[in-house]
């Protein structure tokens, strides 16, 4: 799938992390190539934040290991190359914006003050302002300025868009993607907003129940899947025609007499079935809804029940 | 200032400013009051004597002690409370507030190791805890020394003086800081950590005060026959008085009346040859101070080592 000689920004080997409440991540194996924008997707509690905390050495793995450009998280090498934007966007409320940028400068060898100041000023924020008086969107901007001012090679973002209004969301995403593209930063971004990932992400890592369910290039994944729609076949529980290999069916939804299914590597050429390339959102939703087992399962309900 | 030292200064400068101003105010007040006290002593030619029954009681000494005793105790109370304040307002937020507000994620994902982040900030706090406690302990001792152990004034073994002065006061400030810091790391919340810091300082102080007289064996003062007993002076009485038989055996003080011809007769009747009084002389102040310093310092070092260990092998 991916070029084996391409440098890997993130590589997990039998990665596991257990909390008192159980395993948050278990036996995860994946590689995220450098220079890509990866969407980290999964339901709540799937282990997304745990993975990002493991990558920043805020947590240590229980089993296995994670490597950032070959280096262990927490080493000086990994620290210098990684920037992290935590979900709650923590900042020191009593610092001024200028202090906050100085904080970045004091602690990072590769600090780029000009970039950080440009990002702050573009949001109409004055440097002497106290951080505690800023709005949520402005805080996100400061946190981003801090992360990008570090000139990271790998930028980890935990739900960067949560709690932002649509306008700010759009603005932040634009800023982020422009900076990332300009400097070829590898971005890993966890998000619930699947529709917003479509235009920005070219790689995807889907976690569910603490395990990897799907990983790969979004274009490749879309091309190797198909969304098939047709009149339900009365002969089968799931309504799909008998020639469909049930092992390749990711998810089926039966609505009245119509059935829609997400199928891996489809070879169905039946003219009665409408076959289309799934959008990234279709693809992710299909995998998010489907059970952890790769085998098909009988679809008893409509989409409403499935989504519940 | 660079790097972690800049952060330490930036985060603690308000505390440092407030503490410095308060300590300066204390110093000015003590300087003024002590000067006033010394001129009062000189003006009225007051001789300073030791002990509750010291032979220098007069209306002037009464006024001297009335005017200075309570203010010295108040200053000593501040010095005694200092470790608890350091623990709650300096130690507890050091890690506790960062964990509570999530800013540790910001600090620990920069190009700095958690240990250096901790060391610079804890180091500045240690420095200030030492400066503050030294100044307060010195102020208490300085003001108290001219009228120490006198009549009904403050004595060296009073909790007010013993806990507020000497090297143990410094060690206690470090213990308070270490306890607050460790509590912040464990509870991950500021308010509970502040409470734990104050409670642990109070608990350790109480325990130490309770067992203080047991660290050293008292000195036995023996007076033969009915020769008047040595005045208690600056010594800390253990409350153990009695009579001594020729064999050296000690017997309780209630066996005979306290003085006069009756005492003489009674002692002869029982075959007592001498009287004794067990006390801790004021020279015991220093060994007792060093013992408590050692205990408090060990506690502080243990807690700091645990904090560092938890930081290094953390499971945030």
Interface residues (C-beta under 8 A of the other chain):
Chain A: X53 X56 X57 X58 X59 X60 X74 X76 X79 X80 X82 X83 X84 X86 X88 X90 X91 X92 X93 X95 X99 X102 X103 X104 X106 X107 X108 X109 X110 X143 X146 X150
Chain B: X2 X3 X4 X6 X7 X10 X11 X101 X102 X103 X104 X105 X106 X107 X108 X109 X110 X111 X112 X113 X313 X314 X315 X316
